[in-house]
Amino acid sequence: MFIGEAVLQIDPSYGKLVTKNEAREYIKQCREEGLIQLIGRNKLDKQWLDVKPEHKLLTICNCCECCCLWKMLPNLDLKIS
């Protein structure tokens, strides 16, 4: 899930805009499923989505404990993470 002003520049074929309440409900459902939220300003997302200003995009991943990102997070280079 992406939040912030820069989401308005994301190609609509990648998803849809939702209300704050819809986003909260989605996060609630993910937590109930046992998923873990990873929240941050991921530089890779900003690049492939081609949004600017880059600091106006926040990424929320909903990951299971076996997720590759969850396992890689401690080892990611700061330039990427």
N, C-alpha and C positions, 0 to 999 in steps of 0.2 A: 504494500500500500504506500502511496506517495502522498505527502501533504506539503502544503506551502504554496506560495504564489506561483512558483514555476510550473506547477501541475497544469496550468492553463495552456502551456505550450506543448504538452505531451500529445502525440498523435492519438486521436480518439479510438483508433482501432486496437489500441493496447488495453483499453478498459473504459470505465465511465466515471464521471464525476458523481459523488454521492454527498448527502448532507452530513453534518457533524453527527447527528443521531444515528444515521446508517453506519457510519464509520465506527462509532462506539459499539454498536450492536455486533458488528463484524469482529471487533477485537474481543468482545465478551465471548462470542461463540468460539473463537480460536483458543482462548484461555480455558474454556470448558472442555475443549478437546485435548487439553494438555500441551498445547503449543506454547513456545516461549518467544516473546517479542524481543527482537534485536532492533534497536532504534539508532539511527545515525545519519550522517551526511556522507553517503557512499559516492566516491568520485567516479567509480565505474558506471553507476546509474546515471549520473549527470552527463557522462560522455555518450553513452549509447542512446539516451533519450534526447540529447542535444538541447538542453534547456539552459537558459540564462536568466537572471544571474544565478550562478551555481549555488550560492549560499541560501537561496530561497527554495530549495528542495530538501525534504527530509524523507528518508526511507524507513518504513517499518516492515520488517520481515517477520513472518510467523513460522517459526522453525520447530521441528521435532528435535529430540536429543541426538538423533543420528544424522542430522543435517550436515552436509559438508561444510557449510558456512559456520555453523555452530562449532564444529571441531577445528576449523581453520582460524577462527577469529583471533585467538591468542598469538598466532604466528604471522598474521598479515602485516606487511610493510605499512608504515604510517602513511606513505604516499598514496596507497590504495584505499586503506580503511579510513 
